[in-house]
Amino acid sequence: MATLGKIRNHGVLLLIIVGVAMLAFIIGDFLSSSNTYFSRSREYVGEIEGQKIHYTEYEAAKEQLNEVYKIETGRSDFDEDMVADMNNRVWQMFVADYTMQAQAKKIGMTVTSDELSELCIGNNIHQIISSRRAFYDQTGQFNRNFLVQFLNSLEQSPENPEDQANLQQAKTYWAYWEKAVRITYLQEKYISLLSNCITANKLDAKYAFDGRQASVDVEFVAKPYFSVADSVVKVTDADVKALYKKHKNEYKQEPNRSIAYVAFPIVPSQEDTLAVEQKMEQLKDEFYTTDDVMTVVNLNSDELFDGRDLGVDDVPEEYKDFAFGQGAKTGNVTDIKLENNVYSMARLVKAGYSMPDSVELKAIAMDTTQNDAELGWYKASDLDKKIAEQAFAAKKGERFTVTMGMNDQTFEVMNISAPTPKVQLAVLAISVSPSSKTYAALFNQAKQFIVANNSEEKFNEAAAEQGLPVHPAYNLSATTNKVDNLKSSRSIVRWAFQAKQGQISDVFECGDRFVIAALTEVNEDEFRPFEQVKNELRFEALNNAKFDYIAAQLKGITTLEEAADKLEDVEIQKAEGVTFGSYRFGSMGNEPAVIGKALALEAGETSAPVKGNQAVYVLRAGEKVVNDATFDEASEVAQLNSRYAYSLPYQALGMVEKKADIKDNRFNFQ
C-alpha cells in the first residue's frame, strides 16, 4: 500500500515524490439496486442504447468520482461549478461506455482478457497506465516496478480498519484505470477499423493537387452591405419567413424554458453589524492579554491561527507595516477595524526574530531498487506542517523521518537559506452576516411579494414599483445546472420544467439572494419558433435585398473602372496569389464564393456582381499561374489520409453518440 499512502498525502512535496492519481476516463459499473423510493417510471436517470441507468448507480458513480477528485486535487471544497462539471463527466462516461459497447457488439468486436492484461501490466502498457504519475520514479519516468509493487499491494489482507479502507480505495482506483483502458482500447480498435474503410481516392487526390497549383492575382471593387442604409431597401415578413423555411433545420432545439426573475439580496442589517461590533469589544481585552492566543482566536475568529512563522510575503498587505515596520514587537496589537463587512484586530504573538526562509530537501530512497531524489527548495507554507516543523528545525546535512499514511519517508536537509525576519501574527476576524432574525424578515418580504403578485403581469408591475430589476433567462434546458450567475439555482430550472406558463414560483434561496421566478415561455417544439430567430434572419434578408440594390446600380457595366465610378467611395483593390486553398480573399476575410468566381474567370475578364459574405464584389482576373509540379497520387492520398486520421476519431465517436438512442432524465434527480 506504499503507493496509495503516497497518493493520499497532501502538499506539493508529496505530489513531487509520487504524484497523484489522475482522473480515470471511464466510470466503472457501480451499485445497482431494485429498492427505491421513486415510482418505477422514475427510478432511472437515463437509458443509453437500451442500457438503463438506475439512479443508485448514477449516484454511486458521482460519489466515487467525487472521491477521485479529492485525491487528485488534494481538496474537498468543490464549488458549485466543479460539482456540476463532475456530474456531467459521470454522464458522459456512461454515454461513452454504452454507445461504444453497442457499436462493438454489432460487428463482433471486443477487448479480450488477455489484451486487457497486456495493456495494463504486460510489455505494451497503455498510455492511460504509463501516464499515471503514481507510477513515476524520481526521474519523472514511468517505472514498471512501481506499478508491480502497487498491484502486489492489492493482495494484502490488513487487519487495521484504516489500512482496510486504504486497500479498498486502492482497488477502486485500479478499477477506474483498468476500465479506462478497456473502453479506450475498444474505441481505438473501432477507429482503426473505420480508418481502413474511409480513405482518399485518386479523384480526391487530383482535386486537392489541382487546387494548390493554380493561382491568380485579382483586382476588385467591394461595396460593403453596411454602407447601404436599411431604409433604402424593403424587406417584408414574407422574405424573412422564406429564409426561416430555408434554414429551419439549423434551428433544431431541445425542449426549453424561459423565465424572468427578481432577487432579494440577503444582507446583514444594522442590528447584525452592531452585534458583531459589540462581540469584538467584548473579546478585545482577552485577545490583547491572554497567554493562549490560539484558543481565543480559533474559538471566535473566521480565520484560524496555527502559530506558523511568517515572512513579510506571508503577511496580509494591510498588516505588513504593523508586523515588520519600525516599532514592531511582541505583544503589539491593533485597534478594531471594519473593512468589507469584516471586523478584525491583530496581535503580534512573536516578533523581532529571524529564521530560514526555505530549505532544500532530498527524499531518501525507501529501498535499494530506487535512487535518492533531490526535491528542490521549499518554503514552510509549501510543505505539510509535520514535514515543515522538522525540516526547519534541522541543520544542514541532518535527516528526519515522517510517517506518511502507512509508510515512513526519510528526508535530508541539503541546504538551508539565510535567516530572514519572521513573526507570528494572530488575526481575530469576524464577518458581519445576516442573523436568523434578519434572514426571516427578508424571507417574509419575498413571500409577501409572491402572495400579492401571483400573475406574470402583477409580477412585472410590482417589480417596477419596488425598483427590483427583472432579469430574463432564456433557453433553459432540462439539464441546465445554473441560471445566470445565481448560486444553487438548479432548483429553479427543475421548477420551470414542472410549472405552467405564466406561473410564479415559490422563494428559492440562491446563495446570498432570495429569488422569485416567473415562467415566461414554454418551448416543446422541435424547432426554435420564428419569433425567436426573425431578427437574425432579417439581417440576412436585408443583405439579400442590398445585393439586389447594388447589383441594379451596376447593371450594364463592362469594366472594373466603370464599377468603381458607379459605386461611390470605393477604390480598386488587389488580392494576390488567390488559390482554391485560400482562407481569405485579400483583406476582405472569408469569402469562398468570391474566391471560386475569381479562379473561374479568364485572364482580363470582368465579372458580374458577386454576392459575398461582407460585400458585393466586381472582379477582374489577371493571368492564371499554374505550377509545373508533378502530380504524385500516392503522396497526395497519404497527405489526405493523414488529415482524415487526425479528425476521424472526433468525428466518428461524435457521430456514434449523436446517432445513439439516448434518454437523459437526470433533471429529475439533480
N, C-alpha and C positions, 0 to 999 in steps of 0.2 A: 504493500500500500504506500510505498515511498513516493511514487509519482503523484498519487492523489493528495497525499499530505502536502506536497509542494504546491499543487494547484490551488488548494483551498486557502493557503496563507495569503494575506493581503500585503500590499506595499510594493513599491516599484522594484525594490531589491529582489524580492522573491519572484516577481514576474521575469526578471532578467535571468535568474538562476534556472528556472524550469519552464517559464511561460505559463499561459493559462489555457484552459480548454476552449477551443474555438467552437463557434456555434455550428451544430450539425445541420445539414441541409434538409434532412427529411425526418419528420416526426414518426416515431415507431407506432406499432399497434398498441393502444392503451386499453384501459379498463373498459369492459362493456358490461352492461347490466340491464336486466329487464325490469328492475324495480324503478319506479318513477312516480313523482307526484304530479306529472303532467298527464294529460289525456294522451291516448295512443296516437292521435293525429298530430301531436305537438312535441313528441319526445325526441325527434330527430332534428339536428341543426342543419342538415342538408343531405343531398344524395348526389353522388358523382358516378356516372356510368353504371347505375344500378347498385352501387355500394352505399348503403345508408350509414350515416354517421350519427350515432347516438349522442345525446348531449353530455352524458357522463364521459364518453370517450373524448369528446371535444374539450371538456373542462379539464380532464386529466392531462391532455396534451398541452393546454395553456399553462397549467401549473408546472409541468415538467420543463417547458420552455422558459418559464419564469425563473426556475432554479438554475438553468443553464446560463441565463443572462447574469444572474447574481454572481456566479463563479467566474464568468468571463470578464465582467466589468469590475468585480470587487465591490459592488454597491447593491443596495436593495431599495433605494429611494427613487424608484422609477416614476417619472411624471406621467400625466395622462396620455400624452402623445406617444411615449415609449410603450406604454401598455397597449394602446391601440395598434401600434406597429407590430408588437409581439402577437397579438390576436390575429392580425392579418397574415402574418408569417405562418402561423399554425394552419390557417385555412388554405393558404397557397401550397403548403407542403402536402396536405391531404389531396388537393387538386392534382399536383404533380405526380403523386404516388398512384392514385387510382386511374387517372387518364392514361398514364404510361402502361399500367398493367393491362388495361382494356385493349390498347393497341397491340401490345406484345402477344396477348392471348390469341388475337385474330390470325397472327402469322406464325404462331408456334414458337415464339422467341422467349427465352428465359435466361436467368443467370443461375448456373448450377452451383451446388455447394462447393465443388472443387474450385470453380472460378472465383467464388467469393473468398475462399480461404487463401488462394494465391494472391488476390488483390489486397487482402488485409494483413497477411503475415508471411507471404511467400517471397519469391525473388523479384516479383514485379509489383511492388506495393503501390497502390493507387495514390494519387496526389492528395486525395482527401485525408489519408492517413499520414503520409510523409510530410504534409504541411502543418501538422499539429505541433505547436511549439512545446507541448508537454513531452515530446519525444526528441527534442533537440539536445545536443550536447553543448559543452561550453564554447565550442567554435561556432555555434549557431547553425549547425547542420543536423539533418535528421540522422538519428543513431538507432539502428535496428535493435541493438542490445537494450536500449531504454524501453522500446516497445515490448520486447520479450519479457523484461522484468515486470512491466505493468500487467501483461496478460497472465503471467505466473501468479501475481499477487491476487488475481481474481479467484484463485483456487483455495485461498486461505479460509479458515473457519474460526474467526476470532470469537472470544467469549465476552470481551468488553463491549457493552452496548454502543459506545461511541465508535469503536472500531467496526462493529457490525454495520452501523449507519454509513460509515465511510466506504465500506466494502460495497454496500448496496448502491451507493452513489457512483462508485467506480464502474459497476456493472451497467448502470443506466447510461453513463457516458459512452461506454463501449458499444452499447446497443444503438445509440444515436449514430456513431461513426460507421458501424457495420451496415446499418440500414441505409445510410447516406451513400455508401459505396455501391450497394446493390442497385438502388434506384438510378444513381448517376451512370453506372456502367450499363444498365439496361437502356438508358437514353442514348448513350454513346453508340451502342450496337445498332439501335434503331436509326440513328442519324447516319451511321456508316452504310447501312443498307440503302437508305434513300440517296446518299451521295453517289452511289454506283448506278442509280436509276435516273438521276437528274444530272445531265451533263450537256455541255455545249456541243453543237454540231458544226459542220463546215459552213453552213449559211450564217449562223451566229458569228462565227469567226471572221468571215469575209465582211459582214456588215460592220463589225467592230473595227476591223482594219481600215476599211474604206473611210469610215467616219473620222479617222485621225489623219488621213493622207491629204484630203482636200481642205484648203483654207482660202479665205478671200478677205480683202480689205473692203469695207463698206462705208460709203458716205450716206448720211441720212439726216432728215429733219424729224423732230418729235414734238408733238403738241400734247402736253400732259392733260389728263382729264380734269384735274383740279383747276386748270386755268380757264375753264368754261363754267360760268355761273350756273347753278342748278336751275335758276329761274328761266334760263334761255331754252331749256328743253322741257318736254312734257312726258311724265311717267304716270300711267294710270294704274289703278288697283289690278286691272286685268293683266298688265305687264308683269307686275310683281307676283301675282298668283301663278302665272305661266312659269316663272322661274322656280317657284316653290314646287310645282309639279315636276319640273325637270330635275331638281336637286333633292327631292323628297327622301330618297334613300340615304342621303347624308345626314338626315335629321332623326335617325332612329334613336330611341331613348328607352331607358328602364322606367318603370313607374316611379314618379317623384312627387314631392310636395313642396309648396312654397308657403312661408309663414311671414308674419310681421310680429315683432316682439318689443316690449318695453322692459327696462331694467331698473330696479330699485337698489342702489348701492348699499351694501351692509357696512356701514362706517360707525366708528365709535361716537358716542355722544359726549357732551361737555362733562357730564357726570362720570363717564368712563375715564376721561382724561384726568379729572380731579382725583379719582380713586387711585390711579397709578402714581400720581404725584404725591399723594399722602402716604402711600406704601413706601415709596422711595425715601421720604423724610423719616419714616419710622425705622427703616433699615440703615439709615445714614450713620448713626453713631456706632452701631455694631460693626458695620463694614469698615469704618475708619480705625477701630480699636481692637478688633478680635485677633487672637493668635491663630485661629483656624479659618483663614480666609476662604480656603477651598470649600469648606462645608457651607458657609454663609452664601457664597456665590452660587454653588451648584444646587442649593435648595431653592433659590429665589430667582436666579437670572435666566434669561433666554440664551445666554452664551456661557458655556461651561469653561471652567478654569482647571487645567491639568498640570500646572506647575512647570511647563516646559521653559527652557531658556530661549529667549527670543532675541534675534539680532534686529538691527534697525530696519531691515527689509521685511521683517515678520510682523512688525507692529503696525496697527491701523494708522493711516495717514494723520487722522485727527489727534493721535496721541504721540506722534514722533517727538515733538518738542518737549512734551511733558516727560517722556521716558528717557530721552537722550540729550536734552538741552541742558544749558547751564543751570545748576542748582538741583538737578535730578538726583534724588537719593531715596534710600529705602524708607518706606513709610509715607512718602508724599501721596496726597490724594487730590482729586479734582472736585469741583462743585458738581452738583446735579445739573445736567443739561437736557434739553428736549430738542431732538432733531429727527425729522422724517417719522414723526409719531413714535419715537423711541426715547424713553428716559434712560440716562446712563450716568455712571460715575466710575472712576478708575482709581486704582491704588497700586503703587509700586511695592510689590511684596519683597523684591530684592533688586538692588541696583548697584552700580559702581564696581562691577567685576567684569572679567573677560574670560572667554572660553574659546576653544577652536570652533571655527565656523563649519568645517566639513572634514570628513575622513575619507581615506582611500582604502577600500576593502578588497580582500581576496577570499573567495569561498574555497575551503579545503575539501579536496575530493573525498567522497564517502568510502570508496574502495579503490583497489589498485587498477581497475579497468578504466578509471576516469582520470582526468587531469585537473589540477587546481585551476580555478577560473578567476582572473583579475576582473573585478566588477566595476572599478572606477570610483569617482568621487561622489559623496552623498552628504547633503545637509541633514540635520536631525529630522526635519519635517518630511524628508523623503523616505524615511525608514519606519518600519514597525517600531513602536515605542520600546518594546523589550530588547530589540536589537540596538536601537539608538542609545539606550541607557548604558549598555555595556561597551559599545563602540567608543563613545565619547569619554568613558571613564578609564579606558585602557590607554597604554602607551604604545608608541611605535614599535612594531615587531611582536606585540603580545597577541595571544589568541584567546578567544572566548567561544563558548558553545551555547546555542539557543535551541530550545525544543520547538519544533515546528510540526504541528499535527501529531503524527505517530513516530516521527523521527527527529534526530538531533542533527544540527548543522553547525559546523565549526567555521569560524571566520578568523582572519588575521588582519590586524590593522597595519597596512603597508606604509601609510603616511598620514600625517595629520596637519591641518593648516595652522597658521599662526593664530594666536588668540585675538579675538575681536570683542568689543563691548557687548555685553548681554544684560538683559533684565528679565525679571519675572513680573508680568503685568496682569493684574486681575481687573476685569471689567464687569460690573454688575449692570446689566441692561434689561429693561422690561418694556416690551412693546405695548402700546395702548390698543386694545382690541375691544370690539363690542361685547358688552356684558349680556347675560341671558335676558335681562330686562330690556335692553336696547334691541336685542335680536327679536324678542317677542313683539315689541312695538312696531318694528319695521315689517315684520311678517304680517301683522294685523293690518297695517296700512296697505300692503299688497293685496291681502284678502278682500278688504273693503273695495278696492278698485275693481275686482272681479265681480263682486256682488252687484255693484252699481252699474257695471258696463258689461252686460252679458251678450252683446252682439258686436259684430265687426264694426258697424257704424258707430255705436256708442264708444267702443274701444278707441277708435281714432279720434273722436271728438274729445273724449276725456283726456287723452294723452296730450292733445294740443292745448287744452285749457290748463293742465297742470305743468306744462313745459317739459313733458317727457318725450325725448326723441323716439320715434318709431323706426326700428331697424328692420329692413327686409332681408330675408334669407331665401334664395331661390334654389330650385332644383335639388332638394334634399332627397337622396336615395335611401332605400331601406337600410343600407349598411353604412350610411354617413355616421361617423363617430363623434363629430364635433360641429356645432353650429357657430360659424364665425370664430371668434376667439373666446367664446364662453367656456369656462371650465365645467367639467362634469355635465355636459349638455346632451349626452347621448339619450337621456330620458325624454328630452323634448322631441327628438326625431321619432322615438318609439310612439309617443303620444300622437304625433302628426299622422302616423300611418294607421291609427285606430280611430281618429276623430273624423267628424264630418266637416265639410267646407263651411266656413263661417263660424265654427265653434271656437270658444275662448277656453284656454287651458286653465288648470289649477296653477298654484305657485310652484315654480321649480327653483331649488337652491343651486346656483351655478357658481361655486367658489365664493367670491366676495359680492355676489349680487343675487337678489331675488328676481326671477324672470317670469313674465306672463306673455303667452303667445296667442296669436290668432291664426287659424288655418285659413290662408287666403286663396289657395289654389290646390286642386287635386288633379293630377295627370296620370291617367291609366292607359292612354293611347300608346300605340307602338311608335308613333312619330311625334316630334315636337309640333305643337299647333302653329298654324300660320301666323297668328298674332304675336307669338314669341320671337319669330325669326324675320318678320316682314321688314324691319328696319335694316338689317344687314343685306337682305335681298334687294331692298330699294336702292341701296348703294350700287349694287351690280347693275340694276336696271337703269340707273342714271348714267353709268359708264357706257352701257349699250346705246342709250339714246345720244350721248355725247359723241360716240363714234360715228353714228349716222349723221349728226350735225356737222362734224368736222369733215367727214368724207364728202358731204354735199358741197362744202366750200372748195374742196379740191377737185371737183368734177371737171374733166376736160384738160387737166394739166398733163404735160408730156415730159417735163424736165424737173429735176430736183430744184433748180433755181426758181422755177415758176411756183413750186410748192412753198418754198421759203417766202416768196413775195405774198402769196395768198394768206399764209399763216403769220399773223403779226407776232413780233417779239420772239422769233425763233431763228436759230442760226444753223448753218450746215455743220454737222459734226462728223467724226470719223471713228469707226470701230475697226481695229486692225486684227488680222490673223483669226478671223471668226471660223470655227470648225463646228461640226456636229457635236463634238465633245465639250464645247464651251459651256460654262455655267453662267456666264454673264455676257450681255451684249454691250460692249464698250463700257461707258459709265452709267448705263441705264439699269443695270441689275438683271434679274432673272427674267428673260424674255424668250422662251423656247420657240414660240410661233414666229417671232421675228428672225431668229437665227435660221430656222428652217427655210423661210422665204428667201433670205439673203443668199443661201447656198443654192437655191433653185434658179436664181436669176442668171442670165447670160451676161458676159462682160459688157459694161456700159448700159445695160438695161435699167430703166427706172420702173419701180413697182407701182401698183395701185396702192391706195391707203391700206395699211396693215394694222389690224387690231392687236395691240399688246396689252400687257397687264397694267402698265402705268400710263400709257400714252398711245396716240395714233401716230404711226410712222409712215414715211415715204423713203424708200431705199434706192440707192444706185450702186450696183456691184462693180468692183474692179476686176482685174484679171484673176482668174482662179489659179491658184498654185497647187500642183499635185506633186507630192514627194515621189521619188523613184525607188522607194523601199520595196523589197521583195516580200511578197506575201508568204508567210510561214504558217501553214494551217495548224500544225501540231503545237507551235508556240502560242498561237492565238487561243487555241482551245484550252491549253494549260493555264493561261492567264485568266480566262473567263471562269474556269473551274475553280481556280484559287479564290476568286471573288465569291463564287457560289458557296465554297466551303466555309467562308467567313460568316456569311449571312444565313446559310441554310439552318443551322441549329436553332437560331432565334425564330426564324420564320416557321419552321416545321413544328417545333414544340408549341409555339404560339397558336398555330392553326389547329393542332390537336386539341388544345384547351378550348379554342373558340368553337370548334365543331362538337365538342363533347356535350353530353346531356348532364347539365349541372343545375341542381336546385339549391339555392342558397337561402336558408331560413334563419340565419344567425341573428337577424334583427329581433327574433322572438326571445333570444336568450342573453342578449348583452345590451 
